[in-house]
């Protein structure tokens, strides 16, 4: 979806925070992205980001690569 021309600094922030295992910052970035996609009614991206957002809400220390793949296609 990012390759479709949708760009926002929160994508980079989310990716960086995940790589650095900074779950607080990753949650903040995911939450911001969720709001953006909800506001423009881009449901497929909203759902993909919401999955990451809700998992990060609990600060789960898991491999987020599959979820990140969904939003970076």
C-alpha positions, 0 to 999 in steps of 0.5 A: 500500500505504501508503494501506491503513493501513500507516504507519511513520516509515521511509516518510517517511524514505525519501521525504525521503532520496531527494528529498535524494539522501541514498542512505546514509539512504535505504538505512537506511530501505529496509532497516528497511522491508524487515525490517518487511514480512518480519516480518509476511509482507507479501510484495507490500510486501516485494518492492517495498521490497526492489527499492529496498533492493537498488538503494540497496545499491549507492548507484545514482544513478538516478531512484527515482520508479517504485520509490517509486510501487510502495510508495506506492500 
